[in-house]
C-alpha cells in the first residue's frame, strides 16, 4: 500500500515532504523529485527552488516548526 504524503515544517528550515506525492509547477507541469523524501524551500532564497539548498542557514531565516498562524483552516486535515 502506498504511503500517504506527509509535509513537515522544520523550525527555521525547509518543509520535508515524504511519501507518495507529485510535485507540479503552477501550470501543472510535473517537477521531477527523484526520491520519496524531499526538502522544499521555505525561505524563498534557494537557488534550486522549489527544493532547499540550505540557504536558510546563511540568511538567518526564522520560522516556526508547527502551524505558523494558529489553527489550520477547516479544509486541512491534521490526521496522518
C-alpha positions as CSV (number, residue, x, y, z in Angstrom):
1,X,0.0,0.0,0.0
2,X,1.4,3.4,-0.9
3,X,2.5,5.7,1.9
4,X,0.4,8.9,2.1
5,X,2.3,12.1,1.6
6,X,3.3,14.0,4.8
7,X,4.5,17.6,4.9
8,X,6.5,18.6,8.0
9,X,7.7,22.2,8.6
10,X,11.1,22.2,10.3
11,X,11.8,25.1,12.6
12,X,14.0,27.7,10.9
13,X,14.3,25.4,7.9
14,X,12.5,23.7,5.0
15,X,9.4,21.7,4.6
16,X,10.1,18.0,4.4
17,X,7.8,16.1,2.1
18,X,7.7,12.3,2.5
19,X,5.7,9.5,0.9
20,X,3.8,9.3,-2.3
21,X,3.5,12.7,-3.9
22,X,3.6,14.5,-7.2
23,X,5.2,18.0,-7.5
24,X,4.0,20.3,-10.2
25,X,4.6,23.9,-11.1
26,X,1.8,26.5,-11.2
27,X,0.9,25.4,-14.7
28,X,0.6,21.7,-13.7
29,X,3.9,20.7,-15.3
30,X,5.5,17.9,-13.3
31,X,8.7,18.6,-11.4
32,X,10.9,15.5,-11.1
33,X,11.7,14.9,-7.4
34,X,13.8,11.8,-8.0
35,X,13.1,10.4,-4.5
36,X,10.3,9.8,-1.9
37,X,11.6,12.4,0.6
38,X,12.4,16.0,-0.5
39,X,13.2,19.2,1.3
40,X,11.2,22.1,-0.1
41,X,12.4,25.7,0.3
42,X,10.5,27.8,2.7
43,X,12.8,30.9,2.8
44,X,12.4,31.8,-0.9
45,X,16.2,32.2,-1.4
46,X,17.2,28.7,-2.6
47,X,19.0,28.6,-6.0
48,X,17.3,25.2,-6.7
49,X,13.7,26.1,-5.8
50,X,11.3,24.5,-5.1
51,X,14.0,22.4,-3.4
52,X,16.0,23.5,-0.4
53,X,19.8,24.1,-0.8
54,X,20.5,25.2,2.8
55,X,20.5,28.9,2.1
56,X,18.1,29.5,5.0
57,X,21.0,28.9,7.4
58,X,23.1,31.6,5.7
59,X,20.4,34.2,5.7
60,X,19.2,33.6,9.3
61,X,15.7,32.5,8.2
62,X,13.3,32.0,11.1
63,X,10.0,30.2,11.1
64,X,8.0,28.0,13.4
65,X,8.2,24.3,13.2
66,X,4.4,24.0,13.5
67,X,1.4,25.7,12.1
68,X,2.6,29.3,11.9
69,X,-0.7,31.1,12.2
70,X,-2.6,29.2,14.9
71,X,-5.1,26.7,13.8
72,X,-5.3,25.1,10.3
73,X,-8.2,26.0,8.0
74,X,-11.2,23.6,8.2
75,X,-10.2,22.2,4.8
76,X,-6.8,20.9,6.0
77,X,-6.8,17.6,7.9
78,X,-4.4,17.1,10.8
79,X,-4.7,13.3,10.6
80,X,-1.8,11.4,9.2
